[in-house]
Amino acid sequence: MAGLSDLPNEILLHILSFLNPPDLIPLQLVSRGFYNLARDDGFWRARCLEESTFLETLHRRRRLMGFPDRDTPHAARILHNGNGTGGSNNHGLGPNTVLDGNEDGNNNANDDDDDGERLPYTNTTIASSVLSTDETPERERVRIMANWDPCFPSERVSWYDEYVQRHGPVAVNWMQYAYDTERGTASAADHVEARGVALYYPDGEAGETVLAVSPLDDGSVAMWDVAGSKGKRGAIVARSRPGILFIDGPGADNSRRSKRIDSGVTECVSVDSRQHRAFFAVQSHLIEVDLRRLSVVECESFPWSITALSAASRTVPLTVGTSLGIHLHDYRSRKPPRNDQNEIIDGFDRMGANEFYARSLRHIFDDEPLPPYAPLSQPGPLSILHLQQPGQEADLSDDIYVAGRFSNILHYDRRKFPSIRGSIHSGARLCSMTSLPYPFSTLDSELRRQAELSLEQVEASKSVAGGRTLIACGEYNSKGSLELYGLTPTASAHTGAVGGLQNSTLKNRQNSSQSKLMSVVNHGSRLAFSDGSGYIKWFERDGFTEVRRCRIGHSEQSQGPSIFASMPGSDDIARKLLPTRPAGEAGDDDNERGGSSGRGNNSNDLLFWTGEKLGLVTFSARPGFTAEGFEKERDEGEAPDAEALRAAQSDYSERMRRALERQADDVRLVRNLGLDSGIRPA
């Protein structure tokens, strides 16, 4: 007798459409077939559309325009019937087939009126009626979905992960604190602050290991386990000796801030995972650290203080932004040192940066010319972006974009450096940039948001040859500014012309944030950015539609009861965001690997840096780890003497609290007796 698993995938998907999303999670544990079926791309893409604000906004707009309202909520049945044709290969419709799956409009055999049967699960808001009217032909429903779909034809997206990240619960996790190793204690006064962050993939970007690399305020380098492949997730797995990032090296007088990492520089760390190298900007020096040995291997000096570093890649030189110029640092073509300059492992510890600086001065008298640099008329570059090749997530082009405390975004071509190729006027003070290797048009984006483009127009807007999107964020008149610039080969050649990008520019200074935007990244098929109010927000790629938001809160440990207990501190601010899955890997489909993803399920989390601490935004019901949890584990492994000392301190604090409470009660009693009223006895 045939069982449920013997039914065609189309019928099984229709049965699954009656279940709520939480009920589909245990189904993935039944078998490999049900695992793949419960992660069908077409199924979850339909769910994302049903529960999106796109339909609600579209319904509200149509109602204001006078269109009649229908009350036949068949949206889920229509969407699943339209997408179920791809269920035979356990993938449903991929993101590439949303435009041509029902082009002929003949797939409406299941569109008959069926009010008497129980309908599949759907968003119960009335906005779903936009897609649920029986008068709406099949081609119209596919057209609406095509207008909403944020993906591009060559882009791979796991729609199950998208649904979880769009509509699932959000948890904020705090990484383990780093403490001063010389004092040997772990109190709040001994906490060593992190001064930046970058991601390191020691096994390659396709591997399981993901580490967060950060310079600490004591001059050491620490690495946290982000994915949990080397131990407990969020724990410190390696840390160098203190002082290796100080200009004068360990053992010298490094108490002055001029010899430490500038806390005001956000982009002060860059990591090349292929060569296992990390670059740290320390004042006017660029210190290179071997991450496998956690020791300094090179130090390069620049004429001005370093304010920004680009992302490091083995294919292009590192771009260094100083207060008054842009420099190219090609660490890949470094000459081998002479015999008298061979370093031992701790050579930098012995010499410090001054010896490296003296060596660079001697290079002035060499026969080779000095490397070129691009001078800046206005100081303060804050973000440097290496733009990708069109349609390629991981391949970089020769385009360099620089933004900062000036009103324009500067464009350089690496082949013609240091000549400036053009500029894009922004008017805002930008502090972060990212990009998409896909085209963007303001007009097409607005029409798609209103679901007014045809299938052919949607396909044409997503297939512009050589199109790319530059995304920037910052501050404009004390409010947040989220900006998108569509770059095409013709537009890039005329970026300096007035109005060259007028038809492909979006500046959202209305609903992005009431405070400054701090950092922006690509997160799945959405844009994620942080603001000065302590929020992390996710927007659609149109730069205008908000998907969700969360407040990161604060990581302060809870204090014991006290009559002098302070008010809750203000929330932390995420100064920098980093998706834990690199570009080009976010679309890996677990179904294609038989459900055995090396990175685990929903691992595209969001790492953030507050300026002092590191945290991780995960999509789960509760935090997987907290800073206090690491403290408890450390306390449990300490010696009995340490526990006794901590108990004595707690007992002393409690007795002092009670004594102060009694004193306060006595003061109130005396005041009530009138002795403090100013009346003098006769």
C-alpha positions as CSV (number, residue, x, y, z in Angstrom):
1,M,0.0,0.0,0.0
2,A,1.4,3.4,-1.0
3,G,2.4,5.7,1.8
4,L,2.4,9.4,2.2
5,S,6.0,9.6,0.9
6,D,5.0,8.0,-2.4
7,L,2.8,10.9,-3.3
8,P,4.0,13.4,-5.9
9,N,5.9,16.4,-4.6
10,E,3.2,18.7,-5.9
11,I,0.6,17.1,-3.8
12,L,2.8,16.9,-0.7
13,L,3.6,20.6,-1.1
14,H,-0.1,21.3,-1.2
15,I,-0.6,19.3,2.0
16,L,2.2,21.2,3.7
17,S,0.7,24.5,2.7
18,F,-2.0,23.8,5.4
19,L,0.6,23.8,8.2
20,N,1.9,26.7,10.1
21,P,5.6,27.5,9.6
22,P,6.6,26.3,13.1
23,D,5.0,22.9,12.3
24,L,7.2,22.4,9.3
25,I,10.4,22.4,11.4
26,P,10.0,18.9,13.0
27,L,9.0,17.6,9.6
28,Q,12.6,18.1,8.4
29,L,13.8,15.4,10.9
30,V,11.7,12.7,9.4
31,S,13.8,11.8,6.3
32,R,16.1,13.2,3.7
33,G,13.1,13.5,1.3
34,F,11.0,15.5,3.7
35,Y,14.0,17.6,4.6
36,N,14.3,18.7,1.0
37,L,10.6,19.1,0.6
38,A,10.2,21.2,3.7
39,R,12.9,23.6,2.3
40,D,11.4,23.9,-1.1
41,D,12.4,27.3,-2.6
42,G,9.0,28.1,-4.3
43,F,7.1,27.1,-1.1
44,W,9.1,29.5,1.1
45,R,9.2,32.3,-1.4
46,A,5.4,32.3,-1.5
47,R,5.4,32.4,2.3
48,C,7.8,35.4,2.3
49,L,5.5,37.2,-0.1
50,E,2.3,36.4,1.8
51,E,3.7,37.8,5.1
52,S,5.6,40.8,3.6
53,T,4.6,44.4,3.9
54,F,4.6,44.6,0.1
55,L,1.1,43.1,-0.2
56,E,-0.2,45.2,2.7
57,T,1.1,48.4,1.1
58,L,-0.2,47.4,-2.3
59,H,-3.6,46.7,-1.0
60,R,-3.7,50.0,0.9
61,R,-2.6,51.9,-2.2
62,R,-5.2,50.2,-4.4
63,R,-8.0,50.9,-1.8
64,L,-7.1,54.6,-1.8
65,M,-7.2,54.6,-5.6
66,G,-10.8,53.3,-5.4
67,F,-10.3,49.7,-6.5
68,P,-13.0,47.3,-5.1
69,D,-12.0,45.1,-2.1
70,R,-12.5,41.4,-2.4
71,D,-12.8,39.1,0.7
72,T,-11.8,35.8,-0.8
73,P,-8.5,35.0,0.9
74,H,-7.1,32.5,-1.5
75,A,-3.6,33.9,-1.7
76,A,-1.7,30.9,-0.5
77,R,-3.6,28.4,-2.7
78,I,-3.0,30.6,-5.7
79,L,0.7,31.1,-5.0
80,H,1.4,27.4,-4.2
81,N,-0.5,26.2,-7.2
82,G,1.5,28.6,-9.4
83,N,4.8,27.5,-7.9
84,G,4.1,23.8,-7.3
85,T,5.0,22.8,-10.9
86,G,8.7,22.8,-9.9
87,G,8.2,20.5,-6.9
88,S,9.2,17.3,-8.8
89,N,12.9,18.1,-8.4
90,N,12.7,18.9,-4.7
91,H,13.5,22.6,-5.3
92,G,10.3,24.2,-6.5
93,L,10.8,27.2,-8.6
94,G,14.3,28.6,-8.2
95,P,14.8,32.3,-8.1
96,N,15.7,32.2,-11.8
97,T,12.4,31.0,-13.0
98,V,9.9,33.4,-11.4
99,L,9.6,35.4,-14.6
100,D,9.1,32.6,-17.1
101,G,7.4,29.8,-15.1
102,N,3.9,30.9,-16.2
103,E,4.6,33.2,-19.1
104,D,1.9,31.6,-21.2
105,G,-0.8,32.0,-18.5
106,N,-2.2,28.5,-19.0
107,N,-1.5,27.3,-15.5
108,N,-4.8,28.4,-13.9
109,A,-6.6,25.0,-13.9
110,N,-6.8,25.1,-10.1
111,D,-8.3,28.6,-10.1
112,D,-11.9,27.6,-9.7
113,D,-13.9,28.9,-6.9
114,D,-13.6,26.7,-3.9
115,D,-14.9,28.6,-0.9
116,G,-16.1,25.5,0.9
117,E,-12.8,23.8,1.5
118,R,-10.2,24.7,4.1
119,L,-7.6,27.0,2.6
120,P,-3.8,26.6,3.1
121,Y,-2.0,28.6,5.7
122,T,-1.7,32.3,4.7
123,N,-1.2,35.6,6.2
124,T,-4.7,36.5,7.5
125,T,-4.4,40.2,6.8
126,I,-6.8,41.6,4.3
127,A,-3.8,42.6,2.2
128,S,-3.6,39.0,0.9
129,S,-6.8,39.8,-1.1
130,V,-4.7,41.5,-3.6
131,L,-3.7,38.1,-5.0
132,S,-6.8,36.2,-4.0
133,T,-9.5,37.5,-6.3
134,D,-10.8,34.9,-8.7
135,E,-11.0,37.7,-11.3
136,T,-7.2,38.1,-11.2
137,P,-5.7,36.0,-14.0
138,E,-2.7,33.7,-13.4
139,R,-0.3,36.0,-15.3
140,E,-1.3,38.9,-13.1
141,R,-0.5,37.0,-9.9
142,V,2.9,36.0,-11.3
143,R,3.5,39.6,-12.4
144,I,2.9,40.8,-8.8
145,M,5.3,38.2,-7.4
146,A,7.9,39.2,-10.0
147,N,7.6,42.9,-8.9
148,W,8.2,41.9,-5.3
149,D,11.0,39.4,-5.8
150,P,14.2,41.1,-4.8
151,C,16.6,38.6,-6.3
152,F,18.3,38.6,-9.7
153,P,18.5,35.9,-12.3
154,S,22.0,34.8,-11.6
155,E,21.7,35.0,-7.8
156,R,21.3,31.9,-5.6
157,V,19.0,32.3,-2.6
158,S,17.8,29.9,0.1
159,W,14.3,31.1,0.6
160,Y,13.9,29.0,3.8
161,D,16.7,31.0,5.3
162,E,15.1,34.2,4.0
163,Y,11.8,33.4,5.7
164,V,13.6,32.7,9.0
165,Q,15.6,35.9,8.8
166,R,12.6,37.9,7.8
167,H,9.9,36.6,10.1
168,G,11.6,34.4,12.7
169,P,12.6,35.4,16.3
170,V,15.8,37.5,16.8
171,A,18.3,37.0,19.6
172,V,21.2,39.2,20.6
173,N,24.3,37.3,21.9
174,W,27.4,38.9,23.5
175,M,30.9,37.6,22.9
176,Q,33.2,36.7,25.8
177,Y,34.9,39.6,27.4
178,A,38.6,40.0,27.2
179,Y,40.4,40.9,30.5
180,D,43.8,42.2,31.4
181,T,46.1,39.2,31.7
182,E,48.7,41.0,33.7
183,R,46.4,41.7,36.7
184,G,45.1,38.2,36.9
185,T,41.5,39.3,37.9
186,A,38.3,39.5,35.9
187,S,36.4,42.4,37.3
188,A,34.7,45.1,35.3
189,A,37.7,47.4,35.8
190,D,40.0,44.8,34.2
191,H,37.9,44.6,31.0
192,V,40.0,45.3,27.9
193,E,38.0,46.9,25.1
194,A,38.0,45.8,21.5
195,R,39.0,48.5,19.0
196,G,37.7,47.0,15.7
197,V,36.7,43.7,14.1
198,A,37.1,41.7,10.9
199,L,36.2,38.2,9.9
200,Y,38.7,35.5,9.3
201,Y,38.1,32.2,7.5
202,P,41.2,30.0,8.2
203,D,39.8,27.0,6.2
204,G,38.6,29.1,3.3
205,E,35.4,30.9,2.8
206,A,33.6,27.6,2.1
207,G,34.8,26.1,5.4
208,E,33.1,25.8,8.7
209,T,35.4,27.9,10.8
210,V,34.6,31.6,11.2
211,L,36.7,33.7,13.5
212,A,36.3,37.3,14.6
213,V,39.7,39.1,14.7
214,S,39.9,42.2,16.9
215,P,42.7,44.4,18.2
216,L,42.4,45.0,22.0
217,D,43.2,48.1,23.9
218,D,46.2,46.5,25.6
219,G,47.9,46.0,22.2
220,S,47.1,42.4,21.8
221,V,45.1,40.5,19.1
222,A,42.2,38.3,20.0
223,M,40.1,35.8,18.0
224,W,36.6,34.7,18.8
225,D,34.8,31.6,17.6
226,V,31.8,32.8,15.7
227,A,30.5,29.5,14.3
228,G,31.3,27.3,17.2
229,S,33.6,24.9,15.2
230,K,36.6,25.2,17.6
231,G,34.8,25.1,20.9
232,K,32.0,27.1,22.5
233,R,30.4,29.7,20.2
234,G,31.3,33.2,21.2
235,A,34.4,32.2,23.2
236,I,37.9,33.6,22.8
237,V,40.0,30.8,21.1
238,A,43.3,32.6,20.7
239,R,45.0,35.7,22.0
240,S,48.5,37.2,21.4
241,R,50.7,38.6,24.0
242,P,49.9,42.2,25.0
243,G,51.7,45.1,23.3
244,I,52.5,43.7,19.9
245,L,50.3,46.4,18.3
246,F,51.9,49.3,20.1
247,I,54.1,51.5,18.0
248,D,57.2,51.1,20.3
249,G,56.6,47.4,20.8
250,P,56.0,45.5,24.0
251,G,57.9,46.6,27.1
252,A,58.1,50.3,26.1
253,D,56.1,53.2,27.6
254,N,52.9,52.9,25.6
255,S,50.6,54.8,28.1
256,R,50.0,57.7,25.7
257,R,47.1,57.4,23.3
258,S,49.3,58.6,20.4
259,K,51.0,55.1,20.5
260,R,47.8,53.1,20.5
261,I,45.0,52.3,18.1
262,D,42.7,55.3,17.5
263,S,39.3,54.4,19.0
264,G,37.6,56.8,16.5
265,V,38.7,54.7,13.4
266,T,36.0,52.2,12.6
267,E,37.7,50.5,9.6
268,C,41.0,49.8,11.3
269,V,41.2,46.0,10.7
270,S,41.4,44.1,7.4
271,V,42.0,40.3,7.0
272,D,43.2,38.3,4.0
273,S,42.0,34.8,4.8
274,R,43.9,33.2,1.9
275,Q,47.3,34.4,3.2
276,H,46.3,34.3,6.9
277,R,47.3,38.0,7.3
278,A,45.7,40.7,9.3
279,F,46.4,44.5,8.9
280,F,45.9,46.9,11.8
281,A,45.9,50.7,11.5
282,V,47.8,52.1,14.4
283,Q,48.0,55.9,14.1
284,S,50.2,56.4,10.9
285,H,51.5,52.8,10.9
286,L,50.1,49.7,9.2
287,I,51.0,46.6,11.2
288,E,50.8,43.2,9.5
289,V,50.2,40.2,11.7
290,D,50.5,36.5,10.9
291,L,47.3,35.0,12.3
292,R,48.6,31.5,12.5
293,R,51.5,32.6,14.8
294,L,49.8,35.8,16.2
295,S,53.1,37.7,15.7
296,V,54.0,40.9,13.8
297,V,55.7,40.2,10.5
298,E,55.8,43.7,8.9
299,C,55.1,47.4,9.6
300,E,54.6,50.1,7.0
301,S,54.5,53.8,7.9
302,F,52.6,56.5,6.1
303,P,53.0,60.3,6.2
304,W,49.6,60.9,7.9
305,S,47.3,59.1,10.3
306,I,45.3,56.2,8.8
307,T,41.6,56.7,9.0
308,A,40.2,53.8,6.8
309,L,41.3,50.5,5.3
310,S,39.7,48.6,2.5
311,A,38.9,44.9,2.6
312,A,42.0,42.8,1.9
313,S,42.0,40.4,-1.0
314,R,44.7,38.3,-2.7
315,T,43.7,39.6,-6.1
316,V,44.1,43.4,-5.5
317,P,46.3,45.6,-3.4
318,L,45.1,47.0,-0.1
319,T,43.8,50.6,-0.3
320,V,44.8,52.7,2.7
321,G,43.1,56.0,3.5
322,T,45.0,58.6,5.5
323,S,43.8,61.9,6.7
324,L,45.1,63.7,3.6
325,G,45.6,61.0,0.9
326,I,44.7,57.6,-0.6
327,H,47.5,55.0,-0.9
328,L,47.9,51.6,-2.5
329,H,49.7,49.0,-0.3
330,D,50.6,45.9,-2.3
331,Y,51.7,43.4,0.3
332,R,51.7,40.6,-2.2
333,S,54.8,41.9,-4.1
334,R,57.0,42.5,-1.1
335,K,60.7,41.8,-1.7
336,P,62.4,39.3,0.5
337,P,64.5,41.0,3.2
338,R,68.3,41.1,3.0
339,N,70.4,38.7,5.1
340,D,71.1,41.4,7.6
341,Q,67.4,42.2,8.0
342,N,66.1,38.7,8.5
343,E,63.7,38.7,11.4
344,I,63.2,36.2,14.1
345,I,59.6,35.4,15.1
346,D,59.6,38.1,17.8
347,G,61.5,40.6,15.8
348,F,58.9,43.3,16.1
349,D,58.8,42.7,19.9
350,R,62.5,43.5,20.0
351,M,62.6,46.5,17.7
352,G,59.1,48.0,17.7
353,A,57.7,50.1,14.9
354,N,60.5,52.7,15.0
355,E,63.0,50.3,13.4
356,F,60.5,49.6,10.6
357,Y,60.0,53.3,10.2
358,A,63.8,53.9,10.0
359,R,64.0,51.1,7.4
360,S,61.3,52.8,5.3
361,L,63.2,56.1,5.5
362,R,66.3,54.3,4.1
363,H,64.2,53.1,1.2
364,I,63.8,56.8,0.2
365,F,67.3,56.7,-1.2
366,D,66.8,53.5,-3.2
367,D,66.6,53.6,-6.9
368,E,63.0,52.6,-7.0
369,P,60.4,55.5,-7.1
370,L,58.1,56.1,-4.2
371,P,54.6,54.6,-4.6
372,P,52.1,57.0,-5.9
373,Y,49.3,58.4,-3.7
374,A,46.2,60.5,-4.4
375,P,46.0,63.7,-2.4
376,L,42.7,64.8,-0.9
377,S,41.6,68.4,-0.8
378,Q,39.4,67.7,2.2
379,P,40.5,65.4,5.1
380,G,38.7,62.5,6.6
381,P,38.1,59.4,4.4
382,L,36.0,56.9,6.5
383,S,35.1,54.1,4.1
384,I,36.9,52.5,1.1
385,L,35.1,50.1,-1.2
386,H,36.5,47.8,-3.8
387,L,33.6,47.3,-6.3
388,Q,32.8,43.8,-7.6
389,Q,32.6,42.8,-11.2
390,P,29.1,43.0,-12.7
391,G,27.2,39.8,-11.8
392,Q,30.1,38.4,-9.7
393,E,29.8,38.5,-5.9
394,A,33.5,37.6,-5.1
395,D,35.4,38.9,-8.2
396,L,36.7,42.5,-7.7
397,S,37.1,45.1,-10.4
398,D,39.5,48.0,-10.7
399,D,37.1,50.5,-9.3
400,I,37.8,52.1,-5.9
401,Y,35.2,54.3,-4.2
402,V,36.1,56.5,-1.2
403,A,33.6,58.3,1.1
404,G,34.0,60.3,4.3
405,R,33.7,63.7,5.8
406,F,33.2,65.3,2.4
407,S,30.2,65.8,0.3
408,N,31.3,63.6,-2.7
409,I,32.0,60.0,-3.2
410,L,35.4,59.8,-5.0
411,H,35.9,57.2,-7.8
412,Y,39.4,55.9,-8.7
413,D,40.5,53.4,-11.3
414,R,43.3,51.2,-10.0
415,R,44.9,51.0,-13.5
416,K,45.1,54.8,-13.7
417,F,45.8,55.5,-10.0
418,P,46.4,58.2,-8.6
419,S,44.3,60.1,-11.2
420,I,40.7,60.5,-10.1
421,R,38.2,59.1,-12.5
422,G,35.1,60.9,-11.2
423,S,32.9,61.7,-8.2
424,I,29.3,61.3,-7.1
425,H,27.7,64.1,-5.2
426,S,26.0,63.0,-2.0
427,G,25.7,66.0,0.3
428,A,25.8,63.8,3.3
429,R,28.7,62.7,5.6
430,L,29.0,59.1,4.7
431,C,30.7,56.5,7.0
432,S,30.0,53.1,5.4
433,M,29.6,51.6,1.9
434,T,28.8,48.3,0.3
435,S,27.8,47.2,-3.1
436,L,25.7,44.8,-5.2
437,P,27.0,43.4,-8.5
438,Y,23.5,43.9,-10.0
439,P,21.8,47.0,-11.6
440,F,19.6,49.5,-9.9
441,S,17.2,52.1,-11.3
442,T,15.2,54.6,-9.2
443,L,12.3,54.6,-11.7
444,D,12.1,50.9,-12.0
445,S,12.4,50.4,-8.3
446,E,9.5,52.8,-7.6
447,L,7.3,51.1,-10.2
448,R,8.1,47.7,-8.8
449,R,7.2,48.9,-5.4
450,Q,3.8,49.8,-6.8
451,A,3.6,46.5,-8.7
452,E,3.2,48.4,-12.0
453,L,5.9,46.7,-14.2
454,S,5.1,43.9,-16.6
455,L,7.0,40.6,-16.6
456,E,9.1,41.7,-19.6
457,Q,9.9,45.1,-17.9
458,V,10.9,43.4,-14.7
459,E,13.2,41.0,-16.6
460,A,14.7,43.9,-18.5
461,S,15.3,46.0,-15.4
462,K,17.2,43.1,-13.8
463,S,19.3,42.3,-16.9
464,V,21.1,45.6,-17.6
465,A,24.5,44.7,-18.9
466,G,27.3,45.8,-16.6
467,G,25.0,47.2,-14.0
468,R,26.1,47.5,-10.4
469,T,24.7,49.2,-7.3
470,L,26.7,51.3,-4.8
471,I,25.1,51.5,-1.4
472,A,26.2,54.1,1.2
473,C,25.0,55.4,4.6
474,G,25.7,58.2,6.9
475,E,24.3,61.4,8.3
476,Y,22.5,64.3,6.6
477,N,21.3,67.2,8.8
478,S,21.5,65.0,12.0
479,K,19.3,62.3,10.4
480,G,20.1,59.0,8.8
481,S,20.8,58.9,5.1
482,L,20.6,55.6,3.1
483,E,21.7,56.1,-0.5
484,L,21.7,53.8,-3.5
485,Y,23.5,54.6,-6.8
486,G,23.0,52.6,-9.9
487,L,26.3,52.3,-11.8
488,T,26.4,51.3,-15.5
489,P,29.4,51.5,-17.9
490,T,28.1,54.7,-19.4
491,A,27.1,56.3,-16.0
492,S,30.4,55.4,-14.5
493,A,32.2,57.2,-17.2
494,H,30.2,60.4,-16.6
495,T,30.0,60.4,-12.8
496,G,31.6,63.8,-12.7
497,A,29.0,65.3,-15.0
498,V,26.0,67.1,-13.5
499,G,23.0,64.8,-13.4
500,G,24.9,61.8,-14.7
501,L,23.3,59.5,-12.1
502,Q,20.0,61.5,-11.7
503,N,17.8,58.6,-12.9
504,S,19.6,55.9,-10.9
505,T,20.0,57.6,-7.5
506,L,18.0,57.1,-4.3
507,K,18.6,59.1,-1.1
508,N,16.3,57.9,1.6
509,R,16.5,60.6,4.3
510,Q,12.8,60.2,5.4
511,N,12.2,56.8,7.0
512,S,15.6,55.3,7.3
513,S,16.3,56.6,10.8
514,Q,16.0,59.7,13.0
515,S,19.7,59.4,13.9
516,K,22.9,58.8,12.1
517,L,23.4,55.5,10.2
518,M,26.6,53.8,11.3
519,S,27.1,50.8,9.1
520,V,25.4,49.1,6.1
521,V,25.9,45.6,4.7
522,N,24.2,43.1,2.4
523,H,22.4,40.4,4.4
524,G,20.7,37.8,2.2
525,S,18.4,39.6,-0.2
526,R,18.0,42.5,2.2
527,L,20.0,45.5,3.3
528,A,21.0,45.7,7.0
529,F,22.2,48.9,8.7
530,S,22.6,50.2,12.2
531,D,21.8,53.6,13.5
532,G,22.7,55.9,16.4
533,S,19.5,54.9,18.3
534,G,20.8,51.4,19.0
535,Y,18.7,49.7,16.3
536,I,19.6,47.3,13.6
537,K,17.2,47.5,10.7
538,W,16.6,45.4,7.6
539,F,15.3,47.1,4.4
540,E,14.4,45.7,1.0
541,R,16.8,46.4,-1.8
542,D,14.7,49.3,-2.9
543,G,16.1,51.2,0.0
544,F,12.7,52.3,1.2
545,T,10.7,49.3,2.4
546,E,11.4,48.3,6.0
547,V,11.4,44.5,6.7
548,R,12.1,44.4,10.4
549,R,14.2,45.9,13.2
550,C,15.7,44.9,16.5
551,R,17.4,46.8,19.4
552,I,20.7,45.3,20.5
553,G,20.2,46.6,24.1
554,H,23.2,46.6,26.4
555,S,25.6,43.9,27.7
556,E,26.1,45.3,31.2
557,Q,26.0,42.7,33.8
558,S,23.2,42.9,36.3
559,Q,24.2,44.3,39.6
560,G,23.0,43.3,43.1
561,P,20.4,45.3,45.0
562,S,21.6,48.6,46.2
563,I,20.0,51.8,47.4
564,F,22.5,53.6,45.2
565,A,21.8,51.4,42.2
566,S,22.2,53.4,39.0
567,M,19.6,53.8,36.4
568,P,19.8,51.3,33.4
569,G,22.4,52.5,31.0
570,S,21.7,53.6,27.5
571,D,21.7,50.9,24.8
572,D,24.8,50.1,22.9
573,I,25.3,51.2,19.3
574,A,26.5,48.9,16.6
575,R,29.3,50.9,14.9
576,K,30.1,48.1,12.4
577,L,28.1,45.2,11.0
578,L,29.5,42.1,9.3
579,P,27.5,39.1,7.8
580,T,29.1,35.9,8.9
581,R,28.6,34.3,5.5
582,P,30.9,35.9,2.9
583,A,29.7,37.2,-0.5
584,G,29.1,34.5,-3.0
585,E,28.4,31.9,-0.3
586,A,25.1,33.2,1.1
587,G,23.1,31.6,-1.7
588,D,24.4,28.0,-1.2
589,D,21.4,25.8,-1.2
590,D,21.4,23.0,1.4
591,N,19.1,21.0,-0.8
592,E,21.8,20.8,-3.5
593,R,24.1,19.1,-0.9
594,G,21.5,16.7,0.3
595,G,20.8,18.7,3.4
596,S,24.2,18.5,4.8
597,S,25.4,22.1,4.8
598,G,28.9,22.5,6.2
599,R,27.9,25.8,7.8
600,G,24.8,24.6,9.6
601,N,21.3,25.9,9.2
602,N,20.6,29.6,9.2
603,S,24.2,30.4,9.8
604,N,24.2,33.7,8.0
605,D,24.1,35.7,11.2
606,L,25.1,39.3,11.8
607,L,28.3,40.2,13.8
608,F,28.5,43.7,15.2
609,W,31.0,45.8,17.1
610,T,29.9,48.5,19.5
611,G,33.2,50.3,19.8
612,E,34.0,48.3,23.0
613,K,32.5,44.8,22.7
614,L,31.5,42.3,20.1
615,G,28.0,40.8,19.7
616,L,26.2,38.4,17.3
617,V,22.6,38.7,16.1
618,T,21.1,35.2,15.5
619,F,17.7,34.1,14.4
620,S,16.6,31.9,17.2
621,A,14.1,31.9,20.1
622,R,16.8,32.6,22.8
623,P,20.4,33.7,22.9
624,G,22.9,30.8,22.5
625,F,25.5,32.5,24.7
626,T,26.0,35.5,26.9
627,A,28.9,37.3,28.4
628,E,27.7,36.4,31.9
629,G,27.5,32.8,30.9
630,F,31.2,32.8,30.1
631,E,31.9,34.4,33.5
632,K,30.0,31.7,35.3
633,E,31.9,29.0,33.5
634,R,35.2,30.6,34.4
635,D,34.1,31.0,38.0
636,E,33.2,27.3,38.2
637,G,36.7,26.3,37.0
638,E,38.6,28.5,39.5
639,A,40.3,27.4,42.6
640,P,38.4,27.3,46.0
641,D,40.4,30.3,47.3
642,A,39.1,32.5,44.5
643,E,35.6,31.4,45.2
644,A,36.0,32.1,48.9
645,L,37.4,35.6,48.1
646,R,34.5,36.3,45.9
647,A,32.0,35.1,48.5
648,A,33.7,37.4,51.1
649,Q,33.5,40.3,48.8
650,S,29.8,39.7,48.2
651,D,29.2,39.3,52.0
652,Y,31.0,42.6,52.7
653,S,29.0,44.4,50.0
654,E,25.8,43.1,51.5
655,R,26.7,44.2,55.0
656,M,27.7,47.7,53.8
657,R,24.4,47.9,51.9
658,R,22.4,47.1,55.0
659,A,24.5,49.6,57.1
660,L,23.8,52.4,54.6
661,E,20.1,51.5,54.6
662,R,20.0,51.8,58.4
663,Q,21.8,55.2,58.2
664,A,19.3,56.4,55.6
665,D,16.4,55.3,57.8
666,D,17.9,57.2,60.8
667,V,18.3,60.4,58.7
668,R,14.6,60.2,57.6
669,L,13.5,59.6,61.2
670,V,15.4,62.7,62.5
671,R,14.0,64.8,59.7
672,N,10.4,63.7,60.6
673,L,11.0,64.7,64.2
674,G,11.6,68.3,63.1
675,L,15.2,68.6,64.2
676,D,16.1,69.4,60.6
677,S,13.4,72.0,60.1
678,G,15.5,75.0,61.0
679,I,13.6,75.7,64.3
680,R,16.1,76.7,67.0
681,P,15.3,76.1,70.7
682,A,14.8,79.1,73.0
